[in-house]
């Protein structure tokens, strides 16, 4: 069963095959559906043998503001605008609502989002519908998608201004971080009250590195960001779930701190980034940390042959899956420039394609 397989892997036990997950842009979802001759995302997941599901709590709060030029304000008041690229559209941040706030005491006057703006009862109904078909591992992505505690804070303030706050006005930085953290705690408690131990993973995030190094120093991260993640992670554990943490880039220097903060599963594993050696990371941290991702969406998946994809997937499974503790997955959303044949090759190598009909590929 998919859930049993995933939970065994997360308990550092080897299973019949490595668990697999699937992440993709809308354009890629459409291409895979067409290739497989199916109509729904759920059918794609079933055909690929995906073991996890990522249901979302529907937003039922106040209507979001939208403007004639395409810009819209999300629940935090952060302005986003559609940015077209060759494979689709991304919603890029273009307005920072707290950019002009000068004093920490002004933060209390801001209209912060409320956890009750999300429908936990509808989330429960989604999971019950999934359970009627199969028992999947459930990972909730709202707790940092798009943007975690640190990212939302600097989205609201502007990156340069927020980084200056951490150096010059720490009360301002902590004031914003604390309010974002408190929101996530409320959202978490509502979801867990509705579903209890049926939630297996809470997916949190904060990009704290780029491809060549760190976005912030480890000292600054430990002083400003890590304490809020540690408190959120502790609450996740108290409620009976595990923490899966997402960060792109060269996160190797932060891994000991992430473990100290209570992260159970490290997501992305961008091995093309500086210092990200899968063998060293598994050997050094594999007894206390699980891994999710590892299949590069920048070069490996879009630019390699299907046979090379199989080789890389086989290597990831051999290195990261030894002794359990690994979920094979793309390191981020698979982009529209990835041939569907390469996607199929990845899941074929994982041994999860048994449900595919003859002729589907």
C-alpha positions as CSV (number, residue, x, y, z in Angstrom):
1,X,0.0,0.0,0.0
2,X,1.3,3.5,-0.8
3,X,0.9,4.9,2.7
4,X,2.5,1.9,4.3
5,X,5.4,2.0,1.9
6,X,6.0,5.7,2.5
7,X,5.8,5.5,6.3
8,X,8.2,2.5,6.4
9,X,10.7,4.5,4.3
10,X,10.3,7.4,6.6
11,X,11.1,5.1,9.5
12,X,14.4,4.2,7.8
13,X,13.3,0.8,6.5
14,X,13.7,-0.5,3.0
15,X,10.5,-1.4,1.2
16,X,9.4,-3.3,-1.9
17,X,10.3,-0.3,-4.0
18,X,11.3,3.3,-3.2
19,X,8.2,5.6,-2.6
20,X,7.7,8.2,-5.4
21,X,6.1,11.6,-5.6
22,X,5.2,13.9,-8.5
23,X,5.4,17.7,-8.8
24,X,4.8,19.6,-12.0
25,X,3.8,22.9,-13.6
26,X,0.3,23.2,-15.1
27,X,1.7,22.9,-18.6
28,X,3.6,19.7,-17.6
29,X,0.5,18.2,-16.1
30,X,-1.4,18.8,-19.3
31,X,1.4,17.2,-21.4
32,X,1.5,14.1,-19.2
33,X,-2.3,13.8,-19.3
34,X,-2.2,13.9,-23.1
35,X,0.6,11.4,-23.3
36,X,-1.0,8.9,-21.0
37,X,-4.5,9.4,-22.6
38,X,-6.2,10.4,-19.3
39,X,-8.4,13.3,-18.2
40,X,-7.5,14.0,-14.6
41,X,-4.5,14.6,-12.4
42,X,-5.5,11.7,-10.2
43,X,-5.4,9.4,-13.2
44,X,-1.8,10.6,-13.9
45,X,-0.8,9.9,-10.3
46,X,-2.3,6.5,-10.4
47,X,-0.6,5.6,-13.7
48,X,2.8,6.7,-12.4
49,X,2.3,4.8,-9.2
50,X,2.7,7.9,-7.0
51,X,2.5,7.2,-3.3
52,X,1.8,10.6,-1.9
53,X,-1.1,13.0,-2.2
54,X,-1.1,16.8,-1.5
55,X,-4.7,17.9,-0.8
56,X,-5.2,21.6,-0.2
57,X,-7.6,23.4,2.1
58,X,-9.8,25.6,0.0
59,X,-9.6,29.3,0.6
60,X,-12.9,30.7,1.8
61,X,-11.8,34.1,3.1
62,X,-12.4,37.6,1.8
63,X,-12.2,38.1,-2.0
64,X,-8.7,38.8,-3.2
65,X,-8.1,42.2,-4.8
66,X,-7.3,42.2,-8.5
67,X,-6.3,45.1,-10.8
68,X,-6.7,45.9,-14.4
69,X,-3.0,45.5,-15.2
70,X,-3.1,41.9,-14.0
71,X,-1.6,42.5,-10.5
72,X,-3.5,40.9,-7.6
73,X,-3.0,40.8,-3.8
74,X,-2.6,37.5,-2.0
75,X,-3.9,36.9,1.5
76,X,-0.9,38.7,3.0
77,X,-1.4,41.7,0.8
78,X,1.7,40.8,-1.2
79,X,1.3,42.0,-4.8
80,X,1.8,39.4,-7.5
81,X,1.7,39.7,-11.3
82,X,1.6,37.0,-14.0
83,X,4.9,36.7,-15.8
84,X,4.8,34.8,-19.0
85,X,7.7,32.5,-20.0
86,X,8.1,29.9,-22.7
87,X,6.3,27.1,-20.8
88,X,3.5,29.0,-19.0
89,X,3.0,31.7,-16.4
90,X,4.5,32.4,-13.0
91,X,3.1,34.7,-10.4
92,X,6.0,37.0,-9.5
93,X,6.1,39.2,-6.4
94,X,5.8,42.9,-7.4
95,X,4.5,44.7,-4.3
96,X,5.7,44.6,-0.7
97,X,2.9,45.9,1.6
98,X,5.1,46.6,4.7
99,X,7.8,48.3,2.7
100,X,7.0,51.8,4.2
101,X,6.4,50.7,7.8
102,X,8.9,52.5,10.0
103,X,8.2,51.3,13.5
104,X,7.5,47.7,14.9
105,X,4.5,48.9,16.8
106,X,2.8,49.7,13.5
107,X,2.6,46.0,12.6
108,X,-0.3,45.6,14.9
109,X,-2.4,47.9,12.7
110,X,-1.9,45.7,9.6
111,X,-4.7,43.3,8.5
112,X,-3.1,39.9,8.9
113,X,-4.7,36.8,7.4
114,X,-6.7,34.5,9.7
115,X,-6.5,30.7,9.8
116,X,-10.3,30.4,9.6
117,X,-10.1,31.7,6.0
118,X,-9.3,28.1,5.0
119,X,-11.8,25.3,5.1
120,X,-10.5,22.4,7.1
121,X,-13.7,20.5,6.8
122,X,-13.4,20.5,3.0
123,X,-9.8,19.2,3.4
124,X,-11.2,16.3,5.5
125,X,-13.7,15.5,2.8
126,X,-10.9,15.4,0.2
127,X,-8.8,13.0,2.2
128,X,-11.8,10.8,2.9
129,X,-12.5,10.6,-0.9
130,X,-8.9,9.6,-1.5
131,X,-9.1,6.9,1.3
132,X,-12.1,5.4,-0.4
133,X,-9.9,4.6,-3.4
134,X,-6.5,3.8,-1.8
135,X,-4.5,4.6,1.3
136,X,-1.9,7.2,0.3
137,X,0.5,9.2,2.4
138,X,-0.9,12.7,2.9
139,X,1.4,15.7,2.8
140,X,-0.1,19.1,3.3
141,X,1.7,21.8,1.3
142,X,0.0,25.0,2.7
143,X,2.6,25.5,5.4
144,X,5.1,27.4,3.2
145,X,3.7,27.1,-0.3
146,X,4.2,29.6,-1.8
147,X,6.6,31.0,0.7
148,X,7.5,30.0,4.3
149,X,8.0,32.0,7.5
150,X,11.2,33.7,6.3
151,X,10.1,34.1,2.7
152,X,6.7,35.6,3.4
153,X,8.4,38.0,5.9
154,X,10.7,39.4,3.2
155,X,8.0,39.3,0.5
156,X,6.0,41.6,2.8
157,X,8.9,43.9,3.6
158,X,11.1,43.6,0.5
159,X,14.3,41.5,0.5
160,X,16.8,44.3,0.9
161,X,14.7,46.1,3.6
162,X,14.1,42.9,5.6
163,X,17.8,42.0,5.5
164,X,18.6,45.5,6.8
165,X,16.0,45.0,9.5
166,X,17.7,41.9,10.8
167,X,20.9,43.9,11.1
168,X,19.5,47.3,12.2
169,X,16.0,46.9,13.5
170,X,15.7,43.3,14.8
171,X,12.4,44.0,16.6
172,X,10.8,44.8,13.2
173,X,12.1,41.5,11.7
174,X,11.0,39.4,14.7
175,X,7.6,41.2,14.7
176,X,6.9,40.1,11.2
177,X,8.3,36.6,11.6
178,X,6.3,36.1,14.7
179,X,3.0,37.0,13.1
180,X,3.7,34.7,10.1
181,X,4.6,31.9,12.5
182,X,1.4,32.4,14.6
183,X,-0.7,32.2,11.4
184,X,0.9,28.9,10.5
185,X,0.3,27.5,14.0
186,X,-3.4,28.4,13.7
187,X,-3.7,26.9,10.3
188,X,-1.9,23.7,11.5
189,X,-4.1,23.3,14.5
190,X,-7.2,23.6,12.4
191,X,-6.1,21.0,9.9
192,X,-5.0,18.6,12.5
193,X,-8.2,19.0,14.5
194,X,-10.1,18.0,11.3
195,X,-7.9,15.1,10.3
196,X,-5.8,14.2,13.2
197,X,-3.4,11.4,12.7
198,X,-4.5,11.0,9.0
199,X,-1.9,13.7,8.1
200,X,1.5,12.2,7.6
201,X,3.7,15.1,6.5
202,X,3.4,18.9,7.0
203,X,5.3,20.5,4.1
204,X,7.1,23.6,5.2
205,X,9.6,25.7,3.3
206,X,12.0,28.6,3.2
207,X,14.6,29.1,0.5
208,X,17.7,29.9,2.5
209,X,20.3,29.2,-0.2
210,X,21.0,29.8,-3.8
211,X,22.9,27.5,-6.2
212,X,26.4,28.7,-5.1
213,X,25.9,29.4,-1.4
214,X,23.8,30.7,1.4
215,X,21.3,33.6,1.2
216,X,22.0,34.4,4.8
217,X,24.6,33.4,7.3
218,X,24.1,30.4,9.6
219,X,24.4,32.8,12.6
220,X,21.6,35.1,11.2
221,X,19.5,32.1,10.3
222,X,19.8,30.6,13.8
223,X,19.0,34.0,15.4
224,X,16.0,35.0,13.3
225,X,14.5,32.1,11.3
226,X,15.3,28.8,13.0
227,X,13.5,29.5,16.3
228,X,10.2,29.9,14.5
229,X,10.6,26.8,12.5
230,X,11.7,24.9,15.6
231,X,8.5,25.9,17.4
232,X,6.3,25.1,14.4
233,X,8.1,21.7,14.0
234,X,7.6,20.9,17.6
235,X,3.9,21.5,17.3
236,X,3.8,19.3,14.2
237,X,5.4,16.5,16.2
238,X,3.0,17.0,19.2
239,X,0.1,16.5,16.8
240,X,1.5,13.3,15.4
241,X,2.9,14.2,12.0
242,X,6.4,14.6,10.4
243,X,8.0,17.8,9.0
244,X,9.1,17.9,5.4
245,X,11.2,21.0,4.7
246,X,11.8,22.6,1.3
247,X,14.7,24.7,0.3
248,X,16.4,25.0,-3.0
249,X,20.1,25.5,-3.4
250,X,23.3,24.8,-1.5
251,X,21.8,24.0,1.9
252,X,24.5,21.6,3.1
253,X,25.8,24.1,5.8
254,X,22.3,24.4,7.3
255,X,21.5,20.6,7.5
256,X,22.8,20.2,11.1
257,X,20.7,23.2,12.2
258,X,17.6,21.9,10.3
259,X,17.9,18.6,12.2
260,X,18.3,20.4,15.5
261,X,15.1,22.4,14.6
262,X,13.2,19.1,14.1
263,X,13.1,18.6,10.4
264,X,12.4,15.0,9.5
265,X,12.5,15.1,5.7
266,X,14.7,17.4,3.6
267,X,13.1,18.3,0.3
268,X,14.6,19.3,-3.0
269,X,18.2,17.9,-2.8
270,X,19.6,20.1,-5.6
271,X,22.8,18.2,-6.2
272,X,23.9,20.6,-8.9
273,X,24.3,23.2,-6.2
274,X,27.6,23.8,-4.4
275,X,28.6,21.3,-1.8
276,X,25.6,19.1,-2.4
277,X,27.1,15.6,-2.6
278,X,24.5,12.9,-2.3
279,X,26.9,10.3,-1.0
280,X,28.3,12.5,1.7
281,X,24.9,13.8,2.7
282,X,23.4,10.3,3.0
283,X,26.4,9.0,4.9
284,X,26.6,12.0,7.3
285,X,22.9,12.6,7.9
286,X,21.0,9.6,6.7
287,X,20.5,8.1,10.1
288,X,18.6,11.1,11.4
289,X,17.1,12.7,8.3
290,X,15.0,11.4,5.4
291,X,15.2,12.8,1.9
292,X,12.6,13.8,-0.8
293,X,13.5,14.9,-4.3
294,X,16.9,14.5,-5.9
295,X,15.9,14.5,-9.6
296,X,17.1,17.8,-11.1
297,X,14.5,19.8,-13.1
298,X,17.0,22.3,-14.5
299,X,19.2,20.0,-16.6
300,X,18.8,16.3,-15.9
301,X,15.1,15.8,-16.6
302,X,14.7,18.3,-19.5
303,X,18.1,17.7,-21.2
304,X,19.0,14.1,-20.7
305,X,18.1,11.0,-22.7
306,X,15.6,8.6,-21.2
307,X,18.4,6.1,-20.6
308,X,20.4,8.8,-18.7
309,X,17.3,9.6,-16.6
310,X,17.1,5.9,-15.7
311,X,20.8,5.9,-14.7
312,X,20.4,8.9,-12.4
313,X,17.2,7.6,-10.8
314,X,18.9,4.3,-10.2
315,X,21.9,6.0,-8.6
316,X,19.6,8.2,-6.4
317,X,17.7,5.1,-5.2
318,X,21.0,3.2,-4.6
319,X,22.6,6.0,-2.6
320,X,19.7,7.7,-0.9
321,X,17.4,4.8,-0.5
322,X,19.8,2.4,1.1
323,X,18.4,1.5,4.5
324,X,15.2,3.4,3.7
325,X,14.7,7.2,4.2
326,X,14.1,8.3,0.7
327,X,11.2,9.3,-1.5
328,X,12.2,9.7,-5.2
329,X,10.8,12.9,-6.7
330,X,11.6,15.7,-8.9
331,X,13.5,18.4,-7.0
332,X,10.9,21.0,-7.9
333,X,8.0,21.3,-10.2
334,X,8.9,19.6,-13.5
335,X,9.0,22.3,-16.1
336,X,7.3,22.4,-19.5
337,X,10.5,21.8,-21.4
338,X,10.8,18.2,-20.0
339,X,10.0,15.5,-22.5
340,X,7.2,13.3,-21.1
341,X,9.3,10.2,-22.1
342,X,11.9,11.3,-19.6
343,X,9.2,11.6,-16.9
344,X,8.0,8.1,-17.6
345,X,11.6,6.8,-17.6
346,X,12.1,8.1,-14.0
347,X,9.0,6.3,-12.7
348,X,9.8,3.2,-14.7
349,X,13.2,3.0,-13.1
350,X,11.6,3.3,-9.7
351,X,9.3,0.3,-10.4
352,X,6.1,2.3,-9.9
353,X,4.6,1.9,-13.4
354,X,2.9,-1.4,-13.0
355,X,-0.5,0.2,-13.3
356,X,0.2,1.6,-16.8
357,X,-1.8,0.0,-19.6
358,X,0.2,-1.6,-22.4
359,X,0.6,1.0,-25.1
360,X,0.3,4.0,-22.7
361,X,4.0,4.9,-23.2
